[in-house]
Amino acid sequence: MQQRRKFAALAGLVLAIAACTPAASTASGSAAGSAGTSPAAASAGAAGGGDRANTLIEVVTHGQASDPFWSIFKNGVDQGGKDMGVKVEYSAPDTFDMVKMGQLIDAAVAKKPQGLVVSIPDAAALGPHIKAAVDAGIPVISANSGSDVYQSLGVLTHVGQSEEIAGKKAGELMKAAGVTNALCVNQEVGNAGLDARCKGFTDGLGGTVKVVQVDLKDPTGAQQSIAAAVQGAQGVNGMLTLGPTGAAPALAALKGANLLPNLKLATFDLSKDVLNAIKSGDMLFAIDQQQYLQGYLPIVFLTYDNLYGLVPGGGQPVLTGPGIVDKTNVDKVLANTGTTR
């Protein structure tokens, strides 16, 4: 808990410093290869120890900017470039393709940027490309995925969410709501990140948790599996799903059985349906990994590293989640859907 507070405080401090940076109010950044910085911003950056106008930060992830989740991440990247007065370029393969992503990392390294941000969904496939960037003297920060491998690759720090810590927080919140016997609906048993969410949930709840495997390619079948699991497990009074696509059949199953809101439902990650369910009282809360910050903070960190030699984290990850969305803040999140949430 103390470590989580330290990381949260660190991220907040960096954001506050960024807001106070002279270039922040005058600079315009770039995305996807276009760039522009005002003379005032460039002058302010140069006076601060470096030339922001000539600072290029490359961002390569496995998520397409057209994807709803990754579009928010990219919004953070773009805003980071604008606030810091540096150039940013975002690239990702058209599909989940590690060969193509490796090629994109190589292409980014060839531009000799002042920093590189990467997601690491597959360390075996991407590790050699990332190490080549580090060996070339390019500061690298990982974001979103890679918390378990970034140190071994020479990456400065990782910005993202610990899935087990986030799952534990979900369990603690469920326990506080009176849940003692719960289901963890997992759409991909064997996926290390999803399994960690269920493990953390079990630890945080301190009660009984049964993992229910569903196939989200068959929403009707998933709904039936969830309904059957509730009926077959005596005394179930809580349920956690691991994403919005899992929350949808869970909501349908529980509504169909007239179990809401007595059976407490929560999920990981956000969607419009999830937020509306929280607002209506059908869902207790959602765990938000706050991907906007996963895009924004690495740009701030790499800019400060380039200008001043400042690197946060001490080699440890900087956590962007778990953020909690519930009835107390759902209206604010809904108002910012599509931009920062």
N, C-alpha and C positions, 0 to 999 in steps of 0.2 A: 504494500500500500504506500509506504514511504517513497519507494522508487517511482511509482506511478505519479505521485504528487510532484516529485522532482522534475520529471520529464514534462508534465503538464505546465509547471511553472516556467520551465525553460522555453517551451514553445510560445507561451504567452509573452515572455520577455522579449523574444526575438521579434514577434509581431509588433510589440510596442516600439521597439527600436526602429523597425522598418517604417512605422508610421511617422517617426520623428526625423527620418533621414532627409536631408535637404532636397535630394533629387526626387523624392517620392511624389511631390505635388506638381512637378513640372515635366516628368519624363513620360514618354510614350514608348511602350515595348512593341514586340512583334510576335507573330505566331505563324507557324507553318511556312517559314522562310522569308516573310516580309519583315522589314525592320524600319524603325524611325525613332530618333531620340532628339529632343530639343537641344539647342546649343547651351541653354541654361543648365539643363540636367548634366550634359557632358562636362561643363565647366565645374559644376558642384562635385561631380564624381572625381574629376581629376584632382581637385583641391583636397579631396578626402583620401587620397593615396592611390588612385588608379583611374583609368579611363573607362567609364561605363559605356560610352558610345561604341567602343571597340571590344566590348566583352560579349562573347557568344557562348550561350549555354545550350547544349543539345539535349533533347529529351527523347528517349526511345522506350516505348512500353509495348506490352502485348495486347493493349486495348485500343480499339479504333475510336477516334474522336466522335464518330456518329453514334456510338453506343451510349445510352443514357447515363450509365455509371461513369464512363470514361470522359464523356463530354464535360461533366462537372470537374473531374480531375484536370482536364485541359483548361477549363476556365481559370482554375487556380494557377496553372503554369502561365497563362497569358497575363493575369493580373500581377503575378510576381514579376514578370518582365517589365510591365508598365511601372510598377511601384519602384523597382530598383533601377530603372532607366537602362536596361540591358537588352540585348537581342536574344530571343529564344526561338528555337525551331523544334517542332514536335513531329515525330514520325512513328508509325506503327504498321505492322503487316495488315493486309486486308482481311486475313483470317488468322486464327491461332496457329501460327507457323513459326517454329523456332529457328528453322534454317533461314527464313527471310528476315527474322528479327536479328539474327546474328549478322547478316549482311548489312542491315540498317545501322547496327552499332559500329561496324567497320567503316561504313560511309561517314558516320558522324565523327569518328576518330580522325579520319583523313582530313577533316576540315580544321583540325587543331583548335578545338574550342577551349575556352577557359574553364569549362566544367561540363560534366555529363551526368544526366539523371537516367537511371534505368530501373525497370521492374525486372525481377528475376524469378519467373515462374518455373524455370527449369535450369538449375545451376549446371547440370552436366552438359547441356547443349550450349548455354550462353557463357559459362565460366571462362573459356579460352578467349573469347572476344572481349570480355570485361577486363581480364587480366592484361590483355594487350593494351587497352586504354590506360590502365594504371601504370604499366611499364613505360608507356609513352609520356608519362608525367602529367596526365590529365586527371584532375581531382574528380572522383566518382562518388555519387550518393545514390543509394537504392531507395525505391519508394514502392509502397503497396505490397509487393511480394519480395521475399528474400531475407526476411528477418533472421532466419536460421543459418544463412550461408554467407552473408555479406562480409563478415569479418575475415573469413578464409580467402576471400577474393581481393583483399586489400582496399575495400570500399570504406570511405571515411565514416559514414554513419548510415543508419536506415531510418526512414520516416514512414510510419505505418501503424498498424494495430497488431497487438499480440492477441491471437484468436483465443488462447486459453484464458488470458486475463479478461477479455471481453465476455467470454462464456461464464466465467466466475461471477462477473458483475450481474449478468442476467439471472444467475441462480440466486444471488443475494437479494435482488429486487423481488423475485418470485417468492422467496422465503418470507420477506417482509410483508408481502401481500397475503400470506397465509397458506401458500402452496406447500404441500408435503409430499405429493406423489405426482410425478410429471412424466410426460413423453417428450423426447427430443427427436424431431422429424428430420431425418438425414437423407438427402437425395443422392448422396454419393459416398456411401460407406467405403472407407479406404483412402479417401482424400484427406491428407494430413491436416489441412486447415479446418475442414468441417468436423473431423473427428475431435480436434482440439477444442472446438466450440462446445461440443457435447460433453467432453471431459471436464472442461472448466465449469459448465453448467451444473454438472453432477456435484463437483466439489463445493460450489457456491451454495447450492440448495441444501446440501447436507441431508437430503431425504432420499426417496426412491426415484430413480430415473431409468426409464426404459427407452432404448433407441429403436425408432421405427423407420425402417428403410422404405423409401417410395421411389417410383420412377416418374419423374416430372415430364417425361416425353408423352406420358399418358395421364393427363390431368384427371380424367374421370376415374381411372384406376387408382390414382394417388388419393383422391377424395374417399374412395371406398376403403382403401387400406387404412387411412387415418380413422374413419368412422369405426371400422372393425377393431382397431387397436384400442380405441376408447371404450368400446363395449366389452372388450375381452380383458381389460385390466381393471380390476376392482379398485375403487377409491381414487381414481385419477382426478385431480383438480387443477392441473396446470399443463401447458404445452408450449414448447419452444420450437419454432421453425427456423431454418438456417438461411433464409432468403425470401424475398418477395414472391418468387415463383412457387415456393413451398407454402407461403402464407395463404395464397389464394385458395388452394384446395382445402386447407385446414379451416379457413373461415367458412367455406361452403359446407363442409362436413359438420362443423359445430353448430352452425345456424340451422342446418337441416334437422339436427337432433335436438334443437332448442336448448343447447347447453350454455350459450353465452348470455350474460357475462359471468355466470357463476363459475364456469371453468375458465381460468385465467389463461389468456393467449398472448404470446409475445413473439417477436421475430428479429432476425438480423436484417439490416439494410432497409432502405427506404424505397417506396413507390407511392404514387398518388393513392392507390387503393389502400395501402398500409396506413398512410397518414389519415385518410378519411375514416378508416376503421378505428384508429386511436381517438379521433375527434368524436365519433359516435359512441364510444365506450365499448365497442366490441373487441378491442385489443388494448392490452394494458400499456405496452411500451414497445419501442423498437430500438435496437442497438445500431448506432450510426458510426461507421469508421471515419467519417468526415474526410472523404477523398479530396475535397477542395483543398484542404490543408496539405494533403499528400502531394499535390501538384505545386502549391504555393511555397511551402517552406523550403524545399530543396533549392529553389531559385534564390531565395533570400540567403540561405546558408552558403551557396557556392559564390554568390556575389561578394559576400563579406569575406570569404576565404580568399578570393582573388584580390580584393582591395586592401584588406587589413590583416590577412592571415588568421582570421577568427573562425574556428570550427567548433560547433556545439556538440554536446553528447558525450564527450570523453570516450568515444569509441562505442558507446552504448546506443541503443535505438531511441529515437524521439517518437513518442506515442501520440497518434492523432485520435485515438479512440480507446475505450468506448465512450462515445457521446450518447446521451440518453434522450430520446424523444418520447414525451408522454403528453398528457392533457394540459400540463402547465406551459408547454412551449410549442405545441403542435401548430398553432395559428401562425407563429413567426416562421416556422419551417415551411409551412404551406405557402406563405407569402414569398419565400425565396426559392421555391422549387424551380429547378432548371437553370439556376445561376450558381448559388453556392451550396445547394442541398439537392 
